[in-house]
Amino acid sequence: MTEEVARPEAVSQAEEREGGFTPILGLELDRAYRVAGRILGNSADAEDAIQEALERAWASWHTLRTPGAAPGWFWRILVNGCRSRLRKRRSQPVRDIGEAVDFGVSDPFQATLARDVVGRAMHVLNDDQRVAVALRYWGELTVPEIADRMRVPEGTVKSRLHSALAALRRELERYGEDGA
């Protein structure tokens, strides 16, 4: 059996690829996790969405022409993955096993949403509104950055944020009236 010897140029290409990809890991993952958790509503789905986004980004890293565009590119991959998961939930409703069995381990997003009245109210938003609100307020992105990540015009983002905030306001008023 012969051993393969790594060619120096192959090693340098791999190192270059990893070196360009690493900044995404360090700078974007914490914020991406918060946003994905708000969009999807639980930590397991958020972790899965981020893992899938990282895998897709790594697999197609060589297609990225401008390394400076990597964070925005990664966010588009993540947002599209979250939107896909939301669509899949609607078409295939699944009951969370955690509802039926208490494992004694709490989901940090579920616990936060239970305490956070805004988090509880987000169920009234459609998928696009939920993504826009999560990117704006938990991802701390500007309207132009959100438009870029969602690949829609800025006016569409403004409209989605406006209608989402109005719906959240109505829901929060309802909570106040119910004493919740």
C-alpha positions in Angstrom: 0.0 0.0 0.0 1.4 3.4 -0.9 1.0 6.5 1.1 -0.1 9.7 -0.6 2.1 12.6 0.1 0.3 16.0 0.3 1.5 18.4 -2.4 2.7 21.7 -1.0 0.3 23.7 -3.4 -2.7 21.6 -2.2 -1.9 22.4 1.4 -1.5 26.1 0.8 -4.9 26.1 -1.1 -6.6 24.4 1.8 -4.9 26.7 4.3 -6.0 29.7 2.2 -9.5 28.4 2.0 -9.7 27.8 5.7 -8.1 31.2 6.5 -10.7 33.0 4.5 -13.6 31.1 6.0 -12.6 31.4 9.6 -13.6 35.0 10.1 -17.2 34.0 9.4 -17.0 31.6 12.3 -15.6 34.1 14.7 -17.6 37.2 13.8 -21.0 36.0 12.7 -22.0 32.8 14.6 -23.1 34.3 17.9 -25.4 36.8 16.2 -26.5 34.2 13.6 -27.5 31.8 16.5 -29.6 34.6 18.1 -31.3 35.4 14.9 -31.9 31.8 13.8 -33.3 31.1 17.3 -35.7 34.0 17.1 -36.9 33.1 13.6 -37.3 29.4 14.3 -38.3 29.6 18.0 -36.0 26.9 19.4 -32.4 26.1 19.9 -32.3 22.7 18.2 -33.6 24.1 14.9 -31.3 27.2 15.2 -28.3 24.9 15.7 -29.3 22.7 12.7 -29.9 25.7 10.5 -26.5 27.2 11.3 -24.8 23.8 10.8 -26.5 23.5 7.4 -25.6 27.1 6.4 -21.9 26.5 7.4 -21.8 23.3 5.4 -23.3 25.0 2.3 -21.0 27.9 2.7 -17.9 25.7 3.0 -18.9 23.6 0.1 -19.4 26.6 -2.2 -16.7 28.8 -0.7 -14.7 28.6 -3.9 -17.5 30.3 -5.8 -17.3 33.5 -3.7 -15.7 36.1 -5.9 -15.2 38.8 -3.2 -14.0 37.6 0.2 -15.2 40.8 1.8 -18.8 39.9 0.9 -18.5 36.6 2.9 -20.6 37.8 5.9 -23.5 38.9 3.8 -23.3 35.8 1.6 -23.3 33.6 4.7 -26.4 35.5 6.1 -28.3 34.9 2.9 -27.5 31.2 3.1 -28.7 31.2 6.7 -31.9 33.2 6.1 -32.8 31.0 3.2 -32.3 27.9 5.3 -34.5 29.3 8.1 -37.2 30.2 5.6 -37.0 26.7 4.2 -37.4 25.2 7.7 -40.4 27.4 8.3 -42.1 26.3 5.0 -41.4 22.7 5.9 -43.0 23.1 9.3 -46.2 24.4 7.6 -46.4 21.5 5.2 -45.4 18.8 7.7 -46.6 19.8 11.2 -44.6 17.9 13.8 -45.4 17.7 17.5 -42.4 18.4 19.7 -41.7 15.3 21.7 -40.6 17.7 24.5 -44.3 18.5 25.0 -45.1 14.9 25.7 -42.1 13.9 27.7 -40.2 16.0 30.2 -36.5 15.3 29.8 -35.4 17.7 32.5 -33.4 19.8 30.0 -34.8 23.1 29.0 -34.4 24.8 25.6 -32.9 28.2 26.1 -35.0 29.8 23.3 -38.2 28.2 24.6 -37.5 29.5 28.1 -36.6 33.0 26.8 -39.7 33.1 24.6 -41.9 32.1 27.5 -40.5 35.0 29.6 -40.4 37.4 26.6 -43.8 38.7 25.8 -42.5 39.9 22.3 -41.2 36.4 21.7 -44.6 34.9 22.5 -46.3 37.4 20.3 -44.2 36.6 17.2 -46.5 33.7 16.4 -48.8 36.2 14.7 -46.2 37.1 12.1 -45.9 35.4 8.7 -42.5 33.9 7.8 -41.2 37.0 5.9 -42.2 39.4 8.7 -40.6 37.1 11.3 -37.3 37.0 9.4 -37.3 40.8 8.9 -38.0 41.5 12.6 -35.4 39.0 13.7 -32.7 40.4 11.4 -33.5 44.0 12.4 -33.8 43.7 16.1 -31.8 40.6 17.1 -29.4 40.6 14.2 -29.0 44.4 14.5 -29.0 44.8 10.7 -30.0 47.9 8.8 -32.8 48.0 6.3 -30.4 47.9 3.3 -28.5 45.0 4.9 -31.8 43.1 5.4 -32.9 43.8 1.9 -29.6 42.3 0.7 -29.9 39.2 2.9 -33.5 38.6 1.9 -33.0 39.7 -1.7 -35.9 42.0 -1.8 -36.2 45.8 -2.3 -35.7 48.1 0.7 -39.3 49.2 0.4 -40.4 45.6 0.8 -38.4 45.3 4.0 -39.8 48.6 5.4 -43.3 47.4 4.6 -42.8 44.0 6.2 -41.3 45.7 9.3 -44.1 48.2 9.5 -46.9 45.6 9.2 -45.0 43.2 11.6 -44.7 45.9 14.2 -48.4 46.8 13.9 -49.3 43.1 14.3 -47.0 42.8 17.3 -48.5 45.9 18.9 -52.0 44.6 18.5 -51.0 41.2 20.0 -49.2 42.9 22.9 -52.3 45.0 23.6 -54.3 41.8 23.6 -51.9 40.3 26.1 -52.3 43.4 28.2 -56.0 43.1 28.2 -55.9 39.4 29.1 -53.5 40.1 31.9 -50.9 37.7 30.3 
